[in-house]
Amino acid sequence: MDLIRIADVLDAELVHGPKGWERIHIGSVFASDLMSDVLMSDRDAMLLITSLSTEQSIRSAGIVGAEAVVVANSKTVTDGMVDLAREQGLALFRTKFPKYESCVRLGRIMEG
């Protein structure tokens, strides 16, 4: 699924997007606030959904090769997070929805 479709379903605000972010393919979603769990993941074309609004979430996403990060619960995205996302070529969004509802919404469209 293309990232632009995911952003639409989550009513997500684009905070930073590398050139061509709209066409980035997402094949799996991982939702967690525990970056130790994220670091144990091994998925291709991954989207990370988290409520952890810190630079560590961006660093962890970069380490596992995630394509994008969505910060849930209308959390504030810091300038440091934006800078790291830019450096790592990650798309960064924020959504008003909690992690659970974000996963349910994405599950519906990914199954169909």
N, CA, C and O atoms as a Tinker XYZ file with bonds, in Angstrom:
   448  protein
     1  N      0.834000   -1.167000    0.000000    73     2
     2  CA     0.000000    0.000000    0.000000    64     1     3
     3  C      0.887000    1.241000    0.000000    63     2     4     5
     4  O      1.899000    1.283000    0.699000    81     3
     5  N      0.517000    2.227000   -0.766000    73     3     6
     6  CA     1.289000    3.463000   -0.830000    64     5     7
     7  C      1.087000    4.304000    0.428000    63     6     8     9
     8  O      0.014000    4.307000    1.032000    81     7
     9  N      2.129000    5.004000    0.798000    73     7    10
    10  CA     2.124000    5.809000    2.016000    64     9    11
    11  C      1.068000    6.914000    1.980000    63    10    12    13
    12  O      0.515000    7.269000    3.021000    81    11
    13  N      0.788000    7.451000    0.819000    73    11    14
    14  CA    -0.224000    8.509000    0.747000    64    13    15
    15  C     -1.603000    7.978000    1.142000    63    14    16    17
    16  O     -2.390000    8.696000    1.759000    81    15
    17  N     -1.894000    6.737000    0.794000    73    15    18
    18  CA    -3.178000    6.124000    1.183000    64    17    19
    19  C     -3.238000    5.936000    2.687000    63    18    20    21
    20  O     -4.276000    6.176000    3.305000    81    19
    21  N     -2.141000    5.511000    3.277000    73    19    22
    22  CA    -2.073000    5.327000    4.723000    64    21    23
    23  C     -2.253000    6.658000    5.442000    63    22    24    25
    24  O     -2.986000    6.744000    6.427000    81    23
    25  N     -1.584000    7.692000    4.946000    73    23    26
    26  CA    -1.717000    9.018000    5.549000    64    25    27
    27  C     -3.165000    9.492000    5.499000    63    26    28    29
    28  O     -3.656000   10.107000    6.445000    81    27
    29  N     -3.841000    9.205000    4.398000    73    27    30
    30  CA    -5.240000    9.594000    4.250000    64    29    31
    31  C     -6.133000    8.857000    5.252000    63    30    32    33
    32  O     -6.981000    9.468000    5.903000    81    31
    33  N     -5.939000    7.555000    5.369000    73    31    34
    34  CA    -6.759000    6.740000    6.275000    64    33    35
    35  C     -6.565000    7.165000    7.736000    63    34    36    37
    36  O     -7.504000    7.123000    8.531000    81    35
    37  N     -5.356000    7.567000    8.074000    73    35    38
    38  CA    -5.062000    7.984000    9.450000    64    37    39
    39  C     -5.287000    9.477000    9.676000    63    38    40    41
    40  O     -5.057000    9.985000   10.773000    81    39
    41  N     -5.736000   10.175000    8.634000    73    39    42
    42  CA    -5.893000   11.618000    8.720000    64    41    43
    43  C     -4.619000   12.223000    9.320000    63    42    44    45
    44  O     -4.660000   13.088000   10.195000    81    43
    45  N     -3.487000   11.728000    8.809000    73    43    46
    46  CA    -2.184000   12.077000    9.376000    64    45    47
    47  C     -1.621000   13.345000    8.752000    63    46    48    49
    48  O     -1.741000   13.582000    7.550000    81    47
    49  N     -1.014000   14.138000    9.594000    73    47    50
    50  CA    -0.335000   15.357000    9.177000    64    49    51
    51  C      1.104000   15.007000    8.809000    63    50    52    53
    52  O      1.822000   14.409000    9.611000    81    51
    53  N      1.522000   15.372000    7.613000    73    51    54
    54  CA     2.903000   15.155000    7.195000    64    53    55
    55  C      3.781000   16.176000    7.901000    63    54    56    57
    56  O      3.581000   17.382000    7.752000    81    55
    57  N      4.742000   15.701000    8.661000    73    55    58
    58  CA     5.687000   16.578000    9.353000    64    57    59
    59  C      6.954000   16.710000    8.521000    63    58    60    61
    60  O      7.517000   17.796000    8.386000    81    59
    61  N      7.390000   15.588000    7.968000    73    59    62
    62  CA     8.525000   15.588000    7.035000    64    61    63
    63  C      8.343000   14.440000    6.059000    63    62    64    65
    64  O      7.975000   13.328000    6.439000    81    63
    65  N      8.603000   14.727000    4.814000    73    63    66
    66  CA     8.536000   13.675000    3.807000    64    65    67
    67  C      9.656000   13.822000    2.798000    63    66    68    69
    68  O      9.828000   14.893000    2.216000    81    67
    69  N     10.420000   12.765000    2.582000    73    67    70
    70  CA    11.444000   12.828000    1.537000    64    69    71
    71  C     10.770000   12.925000    0.168000    63    70    72    73
    72  O      9.584000   12.627000    0.025000    81    71
    73  N     11.527000   13.335000   -0.813000    73    71    74
    74  CA    10.990000   13.457000   -2.160000    64    73    75
    75  C     10.376000   12.127000   -2.586000    63    74    76    77
    76  O     10.997000   11.073000   -2.448000    81    75
    77  N      9.158000   12.187000   -3.101000    73    75    78
    78  CA     8.460000   10.999000   -3.569000    64    77    79
    79  C      7.823000   10.172000   -2.466000    63    78    80    81
    80  O      7.465000    9.016000   -2.691000    81    79
    81  N      7.676000   10.738000   -1.287000    73    79    82
    82  CA     7.136000    9.985000   -0.145000    64    81    83
    83  C      5.771000    9.385000   -0.447000    63    82    84    85
    84  O      5.424000    8.336000    0.095000    81    83
    85  N      5.012000   10.022000   -1.286000    73    83    86
    86  CA     3.651000    9.563000   -1.568000    64    85    87
    87  C      3.626000    8.156000   -2.159000    63    86    88    89
    88  O      2.667000    7.411000   -1.959000    81    87
    89  N      4.680000    7.798000   -2.883000    73    87    90
    90  CA     4.721000    6.510000   -3.578000    64    89    91
    91  C      5.490000    5.435000   -2.806000    63    90    92    93
    92  O      5.663000    4.324000   -3.307000    81    91
    93  N      5.946000    5.749000   -1.610000    73    91    94
    94  CA     6.663000    4.735000   -0.818000    64    93    95
    95  C      5.705000    3.603000   -0.487000    63    94    96    97
    96  O      4.601000    3.832000    0.006000    81    95
    97  N      6.139000    2.378000   -0.763000    73    95    98
    98  CA     5.312000    1.206000   -0.497000    64    97    99
    99  C      5.487000    0.744000    0.950000    63    98   100   101
   100  O      6.608000    0.616000    1.443000    81    99
   101  N      4.370000    0.499000    1.614000    73    99   102
   102  CA     4.366000   -0.046000    2.973000    64   101   103
   103  C      3.759000   -1.437000    2.905000    63   102   104   105
   104  O      2.639000   -1.616000    2.426000    81   103
   105  N      4.515000   -2.428000    3.393000    73   103   106
   106  CA     4.051000   -3.805000    3.365000    64   105   107
   107  C      3.667000   -4.342000    4.726000    63   106   108   109
   108  O      2.958000   -5.344000    4.825000    81   107
   109  N      4.136000   -3.673000    5.794000    73   107   110
   110  CA     3.811000   -4.137000    7.144000    64   109   111
   111  C      3.780000   -2.955000    8.101000    63   110   112   113
   112  O      4.386000   -1.911000    7.858000    81   111
   113  N      3.056000   -3.150000    9.195000    73   111   114
   114  CA     2.908000   -2.113000   10.215000    64   113   115
   115  C      3.341000   -2.709000   11.551000    63   114   116   117
   116  O      2.990000   -3.840000   11.884000    81   115
   117  N      4.105000   -1.935000   12.304000    73   115   118
   118  CA     4.547000   -2.346000   13.634000    64   117   119
   119  C      4.178000   -1.217000   14.577000    63   118   120   121
   120  O      4.575000   -0.073000   14.358000    81   119
   121  N      3.431000   -1.521000   15.611000    73   119   122
   122  CA     2.994000   -0.505000   16.569000    64   121   123
   123  C      3.575000   -0.818000   17.937000    63   122   124   125
   124  O      3.338000   -1.893000   18.488000    81   123
   125  N      4.338000    0.125000   18.485000    73   123   126
   126  CA     4.944000   -0.094000   19.794000    64   125   127
   127  C      5.511000    1.211000   20.341000    63   126   128   129
   128  O      5.908000    2.105000   19.593000    81   127
   129  N      5.534000    1.290000   21.667000    73   127   130
   130  CA     6.239000    2.367000   22.350000    64   129   131
   131  C      7.540000    1.853000   22.951000    63   130   132   133
   132  O      8.339000    2.627000   23.478000    81   131
   133  N      7.745000    0.551000   22.867000    73   131   134
   134  CA     8.969000   -0.067000   23.385000    64   133   135
   135  C      9.961000   -0.222000   22.235000    63   134   136   137
   136  O      9.824000   -1.115000   21.398000    81   135
   137  N     10.942000    0.645000   22.207000    73   135   138
   138  CA    11.885000    0.619000   21.098000    64   137   139
   139  C     12.733000   -0.655000   21.112000    63   138   140   141
   140  O     13.275000   -1.043000   20.077000    81   139
   141  N     12.852000   -1.304000   22.259000    73   139   142
   142  CA    13.554000   -2.597000   22.292000    64   141   143
   143  C     12.781000   -3.627000   21.457000    63   142   144   145
   144  O     13.393000   -4.466000   20.796000    81   143
   145  N     11.465000   -3.570000   21.480000    73   143   146
   146  CA    10.657000   -4.462000   20.635000    64   145   147
   147  C     10.829000   -4.106000   19.161000    63   146   148   149
   148  O     10.944000   -4.990000   18.311000    81   147
   149  N     10.846000   -2.828000   18.867000    73   147   150
   150  CA    11.025000   -2.380000   17.487000    64   149   151
   151  C     12.361000   -2.889000   16.952000    63   150   152   153
   152  O     12.443000   -3.354000   15.815000    81   151
   153  N     13.399000   -2.799000   17.770000    73   151   154
   154  CA    14.732000   -3.222000   17.335000    64   153   155
   155  C     14.812000   -4.721000   17.080000    63   154   156   157
   156  O     15.728000   -5.182000   16.399000    81   155
   157  N     13.881000   -5.474000   17.608000    73   155   158
   158  CA    13.848000   -6.918000   17.379000    64   157   159
   159  C     13.051000   -7.288000   16.122000    63   158   160   161
   160  O     13.027000   -8.452000   15.722000    81   159
   161  N     12.408000   -6.308000   15.507000    73   159   162
   162  CA    11.576000   -6.603000   14.338000    64   161   163
   163  C     12.431000   -6.821000   13.092000    63   162   164   165
   164  O     13.532000   -6.284000   12.968000    81   163
   165  N     11.908000   -7.602000   12.198000    73   163   166
   166  CA    12.587000   -7.903000   10.945000    64   165   167
   167  C     11.542000   -7.941000    9.846000    63   166   168   169
   168  O     11.091000   -9.006000    9.426000    81   167
   169  N     11.168000   -6.756000    9.390000    73   167   170
   170  CA    10.113000   -6.644000    8.387000    64   169   171
   171  C     10.576000   -5.740000    7.259000    63   170   172   173
   172  O     11.355000   -4.811000    7.472000    81   171
   173  N     10.103000   -6.012000    6.088000    73   171   174
   174  CA    10.414000   -5.170000    4.937000    64   173   175
   175  C      9.310000   -4.139000    4.747000    63   174   176   177
   176  O      8.147000   -4.392000    5.062000    81   175
   177  N      9.686000   -2.977000    4.230000    73   175   178
   178  CA     8.726000   -1.913000    3.904000    64   177   179
   179  C      7.812000   -1.608000    5.091000    63   178   180   181
   180  O      6.589000   -1.589000    4.958000    81   179
   181  N      8.418000   -1.374000    6.238000    73   179   182
   182  CA     7.663000   -1.229000    7.491000    64   181   183
   183  C      7.297000    0.219000    7.814000    63   182   184   185
   184  O      8.038000    1.160000    7.529000    81   183
   185  N      6.122000    0.349000    8.420000    73   183   186
   186  CA     5.651000    1.597000    9.007000    64   185   187
   187  C      5.627000    1.397000   10.518000    63   186   188   189
   188  O      5.064000    0.418000   11.007000    81   187
   189  N      6.232000    2.317000   11.256000    73   187   190
   190  CA     6.200000    2.270000   12.712000    64   189   191
   191  C      5.154000    3.253000   13.218000    63   190   192   193
   192  O      5.166000    4.430000   12.857000    81   191
   193  N      4.247000    2.757000   14.058000    73   191   194
   194  CA     3.282000    3.613000   14.744000    64   193   195
   195  C      3.654000    3.607000   16.220000    63   194   196   197
   196  O      3.790000    2.545000   16.827000    81   195
   197  N      3.818000    4.789000   16.794000    73   195   198
   198  CA     4.243000    4.891000   18.181000    64   197   199
   199  C      3.651000    6.133000   18.839000    63   198   200   201
   200  O      3.313000    7.109000   18.170000    81   199
   201  N      3.535000    6.076000   20.153000    73   199   202
   202  CA     3.161000    7.250000   20.933000    64   201   203
   203  C      4.391000    7.897000   21.557000    63   202   204   205
   204  O      4.295000    8.930000   22.220000    81   203
   205  N      5.542000    7.279000   21.338000    73   203   206
   206  CA     6.793000    7.782000   21.891000    64   205   207
   207  C      7.297000    8.931000   21.027000    63   206   208   209
   208  O      7.796000    8.726000   19.920000    81   207
   209  N      7.157000   10.120000   21.546000    73   207   210
   210  CA     7.501000   11.322000   20.802000    64   209   211
   211  C      8.907000   11.787000   21.184000    63   210   212   213
   212  O      9.096000   12.857000   21.763000    81   211
   213  N      9.883000   10.949000   20.840000    73   211   214
   214  CA    11.281000   11.269000   21.134000    64   213   215
   215  C     12.149000   10.912000   19.937000    63   214   216   217
   216  O     11.719000   10.202000   19.028000    81   215
   217  N     13.363000   11.409000   19.953000    73   215   218
   218  CA    14.307000   11.112000   18.891000    64   217   219
   219  C     14.626000    9.614000   18.835000    63   218   220   221
   220  O     14.968000    9.091000   17.774000    81   219
   221  N     14.514000    8.929000   19.973000    73   219   222
   222  CA    14.811000    7.495000   20.001000    64   221   223
   223  C     13.889000    6.708000   19.065000    63   222   224   225
   224  O     14.312000    5.716000   18.472000    81   223
   225  N     12.643000    7.141000   18.931000    73   223   226
   226  CA    11.738000    6.431000   18.028000    64   225   227
   227  C     12.208000    6.555000   16.573000    63   226   228   229
   228  O     12.075000    5.607000   15.800000    81   227
   229  N     12.748000    7.696000   16.202000    73   227   230
   230  CA    13.258000    7.892000   14.844000    64   229   231
   231  C     14.546000    7.090000   14.641000    63   230   232   233
   232  O     14.739000    6.457000   13.604000    81   231
   233  N     15.414000    7.128000   15.637000    73   231   234
   234  CA    16.660000    6.344000   15.546000    64   233   235
   235  C     16.347000    4.852000   15.388000    63   234   236   237
   236  O     16.927000    4.173000   14.540000    81   235
   237  N     15.439000    4.362000   16.199000    73   235   238
   238  CA    15.078000    2.939000   16.134000    64   237   239
   239  C     14.481000    2.582000   14.781000    63   238   240   241
   240  O     14.807000    1.542000   14.209000    81   239
   241  N     13.611000    3.440000   14.270000    73   239   242
   242  CA    13.009000    3.198000   12.956000    64   241   243
   243  C     14.093000    3.143000   11.882000    63   242   244   245
   244  O     14.037000    2.303000   10.984000    81   243
   245  N     15.059000    4.020000   11.974000    73   243   246
   246  CA    16.152000    4.023000   11.012000    64   245   247
   247  C     16.995000    2.766000   11.085000    63   246   248   249
   248  O     17.405000    2.230000   10.055000    81   247
   249  N     17.255000    2.292000   12.286000    73   247   250
   250  CA    18.073000    1.088000   12.468000    64   249   251
   251  C     17.415000   -0.127000   11.821000    63   250   252   253
   252  O     18.096000   -0.933000   11.188000    81   251
   253  N     16.104000   -0.264000   11.972000    73   251   254
   254  CA    15.422000   -1.438000   11.408000    64   253   255
   255  C     15.002000   -1.241000    9.952000    63   254   256   257
   256  O     14.417000   -2.139000    9.346000    81   255
   257  N     15.295000   -0.080000    9.397000    73   255   258
   258  CA    14.991000    0.153000    7.993000    64   257   259
   259  C     13.544000    0.489000    7.704000    63   258   260   261
   260  O     13.061000    0.250000    6.597000    81   259
   261  N     12.849000    1.037000    8.681000    73   259   262
   262  CA    11.457000    1.450000    8.459000    64   261   263
   263  C     11.415000    2.549000    7.393000    63   262   264   265
   264  O     12.371000    3.305000    7.222000    81   263
   265  N     10.311000    2.617000    6.698000    73   263   266
   266  CA    10.116000    3.637000    5.674000    64   265   267
   267  C      9.517000    4.919000    6.236000    63   266   268   269
   268  O      9.750000    6.011000    5.718000    81   267
   269  N      8.733000    4.763000    7.318000    73   267   270
   270  CA     8.018000    5.921000    7.859000    64   269   271
   271  C      7.660000    5.683000    9.320000    63   270   272   273
   272  O      7.622000    4.551000    9.803000    81   271
   273  N      7.399000    6.797000   10.006000    73   271   274
   274  CA     6.974000    6.760000   11.404000    64   273   275
   275  C      5.729000    7.623000   11.538000    63   274   276   277
   276  O      5.666000    8.738000   11.019000    81   275
   277  N      4.738000    7.084000   12.244000    73   275   278
   278  CA     3.540000    7.851000   12.587000    64   277   279
   279  C      3.514000    7.986000   14.101000    63   278   280   281
   280  O      3.531000    6.991000   14.825000    81   279
   281  N      3.472000    9.226000   14.570000    73   279   282
   282  CA     3.362000    9.500000   15.998000    64   281   283
   283  C      1.875000    9.652000   16.312000    63   282   284   285
   284  O      1.197000   10.520000   15.763000    81   283
   285  N      1.382000    8.798000   17.200000    73   283   286
   286  CA    -0.048000    8.730000   17.504000    64   285   287
   287  C     -0.426000    9.647000   18.667000    63   286   288   289
   288  O      0.431000   10.261000   19.302000    81   287
   289  N     -1.715000    9.720000   18.922000    73   287   290
   290  CA    -2.286000   10.444000   20.068000    64   289   291
   291  C     -2.040000   11.946000   20.041000    63   290   292   293
   292  O     -1.968000   12.578000   21.095000    81   291
   293  N     -1.912000   12.521000   18.865000    73   291   294
   294  CA    -1.671000   13.966000   18.719000    64   293   295
   295  C     -0.461000   14.451000   19.499000    63   294   296   297
   296  O     -0.410000   15.610000   19.911000    81   295
   297  N      0.504000   13.579000   19.702000    73   295   298
   298  CA     1.718000   13.965000   20.430000    64   297   299
   299  C      2.507000   14.983000   19.612000    63   298   300   301
   300  O      2.452000   14.989000   18.383000    81   299
   301  N      3.228000   15.827000   20.304000    73   299   302
   302  CA     4.066000   16.825000   19.660000    64   301   303
   303  C      5.298000   16.155000   19.059000    63   302   304   305
   304  O      5.927000   15.303000   19.687000    81   303
   305  N      5.624000   16.547000   17.857000    73   303   306
   306  CA     6.827000   16.064000   17.191000    64   305   307
   307  C      7.898000   17.144000   17.375000    63   306   308   309
   308  O      7.692000   18.306000   17.026000    81   307
   309  N      9.037000   16.738000   17.926000    73   307   310
   310  CA    10.088000   17.718000   18.234000    64   309   311
   311  C     10.915000   18.061000   16.996000    63   310   312   313
   312  O     10.916000   17.325000   16.009000    81   311
   313  N     11.612000   19.183000   17.066000    73   311   314
   314  CA    12.512000   19.571000   15.981000    64   313   315
   315  C     13.612000   18.530000   15.793000    63   314   316   317
   316  O     14.028000   18.255000   14.668000    81   315
   317  N     14.080000   17.953000   16.898000    73   315   318
   318  CA    15.101000   16.914000   16.812000    64   317   319
   319  C     14.616000   15.701000   16.052000    63   318   320   321
   320  O     15.379000   15.092000   15.302000    81   319
   321  N     13.351000   15.340000   16.235000    73   319   322
   322  CA    12.773000   14.211000   15.500000    64   321   323
   323  C     12.725000   14.511000   14.004000    63   322   324   325
   324  O     13.034000   13.655000   13.176000    81   323
   325  N     12.337000   15.727000   13.677000    73   323   326
   326  CA    12.259000   16.129000   12.266000    64   325   327
   327  C     13.648000   16.109000   11.642000    63   326   328   329
   328  O     13.819000   15.626000   10.522000    81   327
   329  N     14.641000   16.630000   12.356000    73   327   330
   330  CA    16.015000   16.635000   11.842000    64   329   331
   331  C     16.513000   15.217000   11.585000    63   330   332   333
   332  O     17.114000   14.951000   10.544000    81   331
   333  N     16.266000   14.309000   12.522000    73   331   334
   334  CA    16.692000   12.914000   12.345000    64   333   335
   335  C     15.963000   12.240000   11.188000    63   334   336   337
   336  O     16.567000   11.496000   10.415000    81   335
   337  N     14.668000   12.501000   11.073000    73   335   338
   338  CA    13.897000   11.928000    9.956000    64   337   339
   339  C     14.463000   12.420000    8.630000    63   338   340   341
   340  O     14.573000   11.649000    7.677000    81   339
   341  N     14.814000   13.672000    8.566000    73   339   342
   342  CA    15.392000   14.244000    7.345000    64   341   343
   343  C     16.737000   13.562000    7.040000    63   342   344   345
   344  O     16.989000   13.166000    5.902000    81   343
   345  N     17.584000   13.428000    8.045000    73   343   346
   346  CA    18.901000   12.802000    7.869000    64   345   347
   347  C     18.778000   11.353000    7.397000    63   346   348   349
   348  O     19.573000   10.894000    6.577000    81   347
   349  N     17.783000   10.639000    7.916000    73   347   350
   350  CA    17.635000    9.221000    7.612000    64   349   351
   351  C     16.719000    8.944000    6.422000    63   350   352   353
   352  O     16.549000    7.792000    6.024000    81   351
   353  N     16.132000    9.992000    5.856000    73   351   354
   354  CA    15.251000    9.812000    4.707000    64   353   355
   355  C     13.928000    9.162000    5.047000    63   354   356   357
   356  O     13.310000    8.519000    4.198000    81   355
   357  N     13.486000    9.329000    6.300000    73   355   358
   358  CA    12.212000    8.757000    6.750000    64   357   359
   359  C     11.076000    9.758000    6.586000    63   358   360   361
   360  O     11.263000   10.961000    6.767000    81   359
   361  N      9.913000    9.256000    6.246000    73   359   362
   362  CA     8.714000   10.088000    6.286000    64   361   363
   363  C      8.218000   10.100000    7.734000    63   362   364   365
   364  O      8.256000    9.079000    8.420000    81   363
   365  N      7.761000   11.250000    8.182000    73   363   366
   366  CA     7.316000   11.408000    9.570000    64   365   367
   367  C      5.954000   12.082000    9.583000    63   366   368   369
   368  O      5.754000   13.139000    8.985000    81   367
   369  N      5.022000   11.440000   10.284000    73   367   370
   370  CA     3.645000   11.924000   10.374000    64   369   371
   371  C      3.214000   11.989000   11.830000    63   370   372   373
   372  O      3.863000   11.433000   12.716000    81   371
   373  N      2.111000   12.675000   12.052000    73   371   374
   374  CA     1.442000   12.572000   13.342000    64   373   375
   375  C     -0.053000   12.471000   13.083000    63   374   376   377
   376  O     -0.582000   13.045000   12.131000    81   375
   377  N     -0.720000   11.720000   13.965000    73   375   378
   378  CA    -2.161000   11.519000   13.831000    64   377   379
   379  C     -2.826000   11.718000   15.183000    63   378   380   381
   380  O     -2.210000   11.530000   16.232000    81   379
   381  N     -4.080000   12.096000   15.136000    73   379   382
   382  CA    -4.853000   12.277000   16.365000    64   381   383
   383  C     -5.286000   10.943000   16.964000    63   382   384   385
   384  O     -5.613000   10.858000   18.148000    81   383
   385  N     -5.284000    9.906000   16.135000    73   383   386
   386  CA    -5.779000    8.608000   16.589000    64   385   387
   387  C     -4.774000    7.913000   17.508000    63   386   388   389
   388  O     -3.565000    8.067000   17.338000    81   387
   389  N     -5.276000    7.148000   18.485000    73   387   390
   390  CA    -4.377000    6.319000   19.299000    64   389   391
   391  C     -3.788000    5.194000   18.453000    63   390   392   393
   392  O     -4.264000    4.923000   17.350000    81   391
   393  N     -2.763000    4.550000   18.970000    73   391   394
   394  CA    -2.126000    3.446000   18.238000    64   393   395
   395  C     -3.137000    2.371000   17.859000    63   394   396   397
   396  O     -3.161000    1.912000   16.717000    81   395
   397  N     -3.968000    1.971000   18.814000    73   395   398
   398  CA    -4.912000    0.883000   18.559000    64   397   399
   399  C     -5.841000    1.229000   17.395000    63   398   400   401
   400  O     -5.987000    0.440000   16.462000    81   399
   401  N     -6.458000    2.386000   17.446000    73   399   402
   402  CA    -7.377000    2.760000   16.374000    64   401   403
   403  C     -6.650000    2.903000   15.043000    63   402   404   405
   404  O     -7.198000    2.559000   13.996000    81   403
   405  N     -5.432000    3.404000   15.075000    73   403   406
   406  CA    -4.633000    3.503000   13.851000    64   405   407
   407  C     -4.416000    2.130000   13.241000    63   406   408   409
   408  O     -4.537000    1.959000   12.028000    81   407
   409  N     -4.096000    1.148000   14.078000    73   407   410
   410  CA    -3.884000   -0.220000   13.596000    64   409   411
   411  C     -5.169000   -0.817000   13.034000    63   410   412   413
   412  O     -5.139000   -1.483000   11.999000    81   411
   413  N     -6.284000   -0.588000   13.698000    73   411   414
   414  CA    -7.560000   -1.107000   13.219000    64   413   415
   415  C     -7.880000   -0.511000   11.852000    63   414   416   417
   416  O     -8.275000   -1.234000   10.937000    81   415
   417  N     -7.711000    0.792000   11.710000    73   415   418
   418  CA    -7.989000    1.449000   10.435000    64   417   419
   419  C     -7.108000    0.889000    9.318000    63   418   420   421
   420  O     -7.584000    0.610000    8.218000    81   419
   421  N     -5.826000    0.731000    9.614000    73   419   422
   422  CA    -4.915000    0.216000    8.597000    64   421   423
   423  C     -5.183000   -1.262000    8.305000    63   422   424   425
   424  O     -5.076000   -1.699000    7.159000    81   423
   425  N     -5.523000   -2.012000    9.318000    73   423   426
   426  CA    -5.849000   -3.430000    9.123000    64   425   427
   427  C     -7.002000   -3.607000    8.162000    63   426   428   429
   428  O     -6.987000   -4.502000    7.316000    81   427
   429  N     -7.994000   -2.761000    8.291000    73   427   430
   430  CA    -9.159000   -2.843000    7.399000    64   429   431
   431  C     -8.794000   -2.637000    5.937000    63   430   432   433
   432  O     -9.263000   -3.370000    5.066000    81   431
   433  N     -7.968000   -1.650000    5.672000    73   431   434
   434  CA    -7.651000   -1.377000    4.260000    64   433   435
   435  C     -6.583000   -2.328000    3.719000    63   434   436   437
   436  O     -6.555000   -2.603000    2.520000    81   435
   437  N     -5.719000   -2.823000    4.574000    73   435   438
   438  CA    -4.677000   -3.743000    4.099000    64   437   439
   439  C     -5.247000   -5.124000    3.809000    63   438   440   441
   440  O     -4.741000   -5.832000    2.938000    81   439
   441  N     -6.289000   -5.513000    4.528000    73   439   442
   442  CA    -6.937000   -6.798000    4.269000    64   441   443
   443  C     -7.781000   -6.765000    3.011000    63   442   444   445
   444  O     -7.863000   -7.747000    2.273000    81   443
   445  N     -8.412000   -5.614000    2.776000    73   443   446
   446  CA    -9.325000   -5.490000    1.639000    64   445   447
   447  C     -8.598000   -5.195000    0.400000    63   446   448
   448  O     -9.211000   -5.057000   -0.658000    81   447
